[in-house]
Amino acid sequence: MNNKLHFKIIVTTLLIAFSFILFRAYTISQFETSKRRNFMRGDAYSDINLYSAVQHFNDSGLANTIGLPVHHYKVPVHDTTLHPVVYTHYPALPDLLAYFYSKLLGTINEFALRFCMVLISLFYAYVLWQVLMLIIKKEDVVLVSWVMLILSNYFIGWSDSLHKHVYEELGKALFIWVLLMHLQKPKTWYLIALFLIMCFVANISFEPLVYLAIVCVGISLWQKKGLFSAITLIPAMGAIVGVLLHFWQNIEYFGSWQLALADMTETAKLRTAGIEVSGVAKKLESPFGWFEFLTMPLVWLIRTERFFMVPAFALIAMWYLVRKEFKVLLDTAYYKWAKILLAASYIWCIVMAQHAYVHSFTMRQAGLCYAVLAGPIVFLFYNKIKSEFKSFNIGYKVFSILIITYTLVMFLTQEVWDMWIKNTLMSP
């Protein structure tokens, strides 16, 4: 394909995706009961909590909670037992940024705040393209990977989220982009950028830290630099500084480091094993045992049917048909990155096991890995079907038709109908 055609496809993809995103941002409130912002299509619960925090900051300032968000403040809640409470478990930076946007715009209008996130998501789409280009290196293939991600529930359903979800994905992609550039041409300022990005990510959410730690360790070992190198130690220091900033906030709020440590320990137990400590979050969490642990790989694969354009089972089947071509399409560095991103995505699920099992939207952690793997497979499968289908024996023809049919059915039902029409264009 030529550059003009690439440009047209990119622009068309952005127009389609952001038309849906802006429509959702304008028409679907976090307070509506239609569930168009639930499950695979956003996190209304977290958005409401952030909106509550912004209102509290605007009314009372930052000092009385040391910049920590207040939930259930001036927002309608169905559970009448809930009352305003200072939230200490996760970092407060998403809430503080939303408060900054509200002051900058002079409004707490929901669409105005969501529009800021849409602009950030547009930047993320650009960063994602750059990352894929540096890993895959073939523009035709990158285009397939990028379009598949931008038009999926992974992107459209979450790009106007008010809380941490957009920042998490952007932070991970920015970190990997800078790391890729550093590997190409090492520079001190790249390492400084990795430190700062990790500080930022740690104050957005603790969840990407595990993911990026695996990436850093994997790259350091691949480069034969050992476990302890600038690639692992400098980002680790950034993560520590970032976590300590939140820990300091909690110390200031609770009045002692012991109480702050107990609070963070409770958070870790809830997110990893679902162990209820204080009883406060019992109704929101559920236990995580051996059955859930053993079924996680299957759950992980099934969720791709709802989240991405081509399901994982279809990709595995496509790969079987193009496995020989796949081995020679891309260079050694690509395969290293593919393995590292796959490991980072799945190890995250193991470390954050209960959280990953309970919440389907955590499949977003696999977004970059999915793009890196899916694009080349679909690209090769399409080319093989186009050029060699007539020469296939009957078995391969039936197998190919089944793959295509399954992929189209899931795309039309889960993306086009469920996301684009039922939960976006149609009224609740």
MOJO-V577960 format. One line per field, one symbol per residue. psi: psi as a letter, one per 30 degrees, with the letter a starting at -180 (. if undefined). burial: 1 if it has 9 or more other C-alpha atoms within 8 Angstrom, else 0. Layout:
psi=???
burial=???
This chain:
psi=kleeeeeeeeeeeeeeefeeeeeeeefjlfflgfgfglcghaieeeeeeeeeeeeeeeefafefghgklklhjhkkkfjffklkkkkfellgeeeeeeeeeeeefglgkeeeeeeeeeeeeeeeeeeeeeeeefeefjeeeeeeeeeeeegleeeefffgkfbfeeeeeeeeeeeeeeeeeeeejkkefeeeeeeeeeeeeffekfefeeefeeeeeeeeeeghflejlefeeeeeeeeeeeeeeeeeeeeeefflfeeeeeeeeeeeeefefgjkdffegeffllljaeeeeffeeeeeeeffefflekleeeeeeeeeegeeeeffelleeeeeeeeeeeeeeeeeeeeheeeeeejefffffgeeeeeeeeeeeeeeeeeeeefgeffkleeeeeeeeeeeeeeeeeeeeedeeeeedegdekl.
burial=00000100010011011101111110010100000111111111011111111111100001001111111110000000000001110011011101101100000100011111110110011011111111110000111111111111111111111111111111111111111111000000011111111111111111011111111111111000100110111111111111101110111101001011101101101111110100000000110100011001001111111111111101101110010001000100011111011111111110011111100100101111101111111111100110001001000010010010011001111111111111110000
